[in-house]
């Protein structure tokens, strides 16, 4: 089953609106499926860098899937 999700440029989380709810939900769902395929059953972290101080070097929205080792808190 494919969802009809309108497409538009999203540079940052700051650009998201309520209309992007399906898109963001789908991105998280895909990330969890990738984590499962990569056998990250002990845990993983999904990260989005947003803005200069958040580590975003190139303005575009993407997700990082981190796993395979114990991670500390707070990150960074």
C-alpha positions in Angstrom: 0.0 0.0 0.0 1.4 3.4 -1.0 0.4 6.6 0.5 -0.3 9.7 -1.6 1.9 12.2 0.1 2.3 15.6 -1.5 5.9 16.5 -2.3 7.6 19.8 -1.5 11.0 21.0 -0.6 11.8 20.7 3.1 15.1 22.2 4.1 14.8 21.9 7.9 12.5 20.7 10.6 11.7 24.3 11.1 9.9 24.2 7.6 7.5 21.4 8.7 3.8 22.1 9.0 0.9 20.0 10.2 0.4 18.9 6.6 3.8 17.1 6.7 2.6 14.7 9.4 2.3 11.7 7.0 5.6 12.4 5.5 7.5 12.5 8.8 5.7 9.5 10.1 6.6 7.6 6.9 10.3 8.6 7.3 10.4 7.3 10.8 8.6 4.1 9.8 11.2 3.5 7.0 14.0 4.2 9.4 12.7 1.5 11.8 12.5 -0.9 8.9 16.1 -0.2 8.0 17.1 -0.7 11.6 15.4 -4.0 11.6 17.1 -5.0 8.3 20.5 -4.0 9.8 19.7 -6.1 12.9 19.8 -3.2 15.4 17.4 -5.1 17.7 19.3 -3.9 20.9 18.5 -0.3 20.0 19.2 2.6 17.7 18.9 6.3 17.5 17.3 8.5 14.8 18.9 11.9 14.5 18.0 15.0 12.5 20.4 17.9 12.4 18.6 21.3 12.3 20.3 24.6 11.9 24.0 25.7 12.1 24.3 25.1 15.9 22.5 21.7 15.5 25.2 20.5 13.1 23.4 21.0 9.8 26.1 21.9 7.3 24.1 21.6 4.1 20.5 22.9 4.3 18.3 19.8 3.6 16.3 17.5 5.7 17.6 14.0 6.2 17.7 11.4 9.0 20.7 9.6 10.6 20.1 6.1 11.8 22.8 5.3 14.5 23.2 1.9 16.2 25.4 -1.1 16.7 27.0 0.2 19.9 26.1 1.6 23.3 25.4 5.4 23.0 25.9 8.0 25.8 23.5 10.6 26.9 23.5 13.5 26.4 24.8 13.1 22.8 27.6 15.2 21.5 
